[in-house]
């Protein structure tokens, strides 16, 4: 393949041109499982792999999670490359989860050569009973098959536009094996992404000023940030603008669970998380018995079930309800609004301080608000159980495990949280400040997400400490990806809450459907068989540790953090007290 001034000359094949696009997008790693339908694409990776490495995972769903984690940690497109038929369908859950959580992920599936369509070729997935394109059209933003070299540029560029639009999306491209080696009939390929895509980075000054006027006229307003602000708030200029605005008016800030840590949780104005596993400070600020909460501005949240505690009316103020989002389809979906604003989060936030001179703060109201927030924080605990959090008991109280994790993770760590009870423990008890980041998958909540995602995240950010907090059930689902990490010298860390149970299910059943009389068979239904997870992790190539109390966990965490720098995966199995229930059923938020 010849190159000239960044452009690929007409001798390029479809496969060569496709990898040119990925390099333009800054992609350095692919995640997947090889197979016959990928033969020619794989050959191109083998021939020109100086800039892009193919990480061969252990299962395609895990590869999807890894690509998602790569995007979340780096902000760069995550790419999954798998074979046809079952390779594509195994990747479905990982890619569907990325779409629903707003991650830019591209799935590339191989396909049998076109001359075999409809003849019963092994693993055919287009012109057969299995129609992979239709499946992914229903699960991603964009899906298509590149059926000829003449289609390649237009379809690839459309997929990239959709994946990297705001909000971000998952997309799918299918490559029939024969098409991958066809030659493009073109003078050149783009030398810059600007030639085929752009994103909105604007916010109306009028909209900003109307929102600021409504918010700052209130006595007891709050700002609610969602995961849609994450990329914007990574920018220092944006963070500084937001801090200047909220500190000028003493407006407290809370986040959704999937936006946790976007605003520093140690800041005096932070109320931490509202929604699933809420911080208790939010209740004391929002509840009408405790004040006069009268305005809210939501930025970058779709206000779904877990972000709103099933649309709890506690979130509705006595005055203005402002929702700001780049996606007009979700504005006003969950609550009636007074102001719905379509804008890019970063552009909107950067303009907030510009409105200060037009709406000068009321010194008396600002001072009163500051005193109210201070009084809440000094009078009430942010967490449900100080006793559990400070416990030194064995087996570990899960809240105490969060305390130890908090004290042993460095400031540059990235924390990926799986589905299940681990969400409640981490969201409620951990305190996260930038540059530390925490990531969840709370739109779909698939078990095993974080187990695979840490592989991609650590791949993209090799100098950061990257950890997964997961339960033993989810670890058993996707734990084979520890072997992927060992093979590629990826020093990710897995922290496994071990209670030999699918505890979120068993505890939920006990809470909502208490059994009448002895039901031993029901109590044991979700038992995992008590596998030796330390031996399992070691067999996959990891250093593994067992911890039953806070002291043992502290020692294990110190070793895991230190040893992960050497590129060997680390697994800490935490034996926890299964009687403890995460703060999903906090009675404070059920009170009228």
Buried (B, 14 or more C-beta within 10 A) or exposed (E): BEEEEEBBBEEBBBBBBBBBBBEBBEBBBBBBBBBBBBBBBBEBBEEBEEEBEBBBBBBBBBBBBBBBBBBBBBBBBBBBBBBBBBBBBBBBBBBBBBBBBBBBBBBBBBBBBBEBBEEEBEBBBBBBEBEBBEBBBEBBBBBBBBBBBEBBBEBBBBBBBBBBBBBBBBBBBBBBBBBBBBEBEBEBBBBEBEEBBEEEEEBBEEBBBBBBBBBBBBBBBBBBBBBBBBBBBBEEEBBEBBBEBBBBBBBBBBBBBBBBBBBBBEBEBBBBBBBBBBBBBBBBBBBEEBBEBBBBBBBBBBBBEBBBBEBBEBBBBEBBBBBBBBBEEBBBBBBEBBBBBBBBBBBBBBBBBBBBEEBEBBEEBBEBBBEBBEEBBEEBEBBBBEEBBEBEEBBBBBBBBBBBBBEBBEEEBBBBBBBBBBBBBBBBBBBBBBEBBBBBBBBBBBBBBBBBBBBBBBBBBEEBBBBBBBBBBBBBBBBBBBBBBBBBEBBBBBBBBBBBBBBBBBBBBBEEEEEEEEEEEEBEEBEBEEEEBBEBBBEBBBBBBBBBBBEBBBBBBEBBBEBBEEBBBBBBBBBBBBEBBBBBBBEBBEEE
